[in-house]
Amino acid sequence: MPFDLDRTTHRFTPTADGLLEEVVADAPEDAEQVRLIREHLTHEAERFRKGEYDDPAAIHGTAMPGLRQLATGAEHVDITYSERPDGAALRFRTADATLMDALHRWGAAQTSDHGEHAEH
């Protein structure tokens, strides 16, 4: 990841229709971390929309829960990027119950794998 994990926090919040991923700078005035977070999530949104989940697979492993379903069902997941004053967010939405479950499992695995750099 291009930003400093020790200066940022990940949040993966399950929602009724998918998942909210937020990455924020621990110090909101840290303009460099905010910029790097935004660049990374913009790039990830573009890749995820195409079913390209190579980055999470490289970091967390190809057996990560939900990853295969998200990659093959990408056309059924709407991904919206938004900026926050302290970073950025990706909102994943789907009407497909299998993909919703995959998003929830993937978010939980991300939270677990990021350890102290993530909040539940």
JOKA-V553208 format. One record per helix or strand of 2 or more residues. SS is the DSSP state (@ for helix, = for strand). FROM is the first residue (numbers start at 1). LEN is the number of residues. If there is no record, write none. Layout:
BEGIN
ss:from:len
SS:FROM:LEN
SS:FROM:LEN
END
This chain:
BEGIN
ss:from:len
@:5:3
=:8:8
=:18:8
@:31:19
@:54:7
@:67:6
@:74:3
=:78:7
=:87:7
@:97:21
=:118:2
END
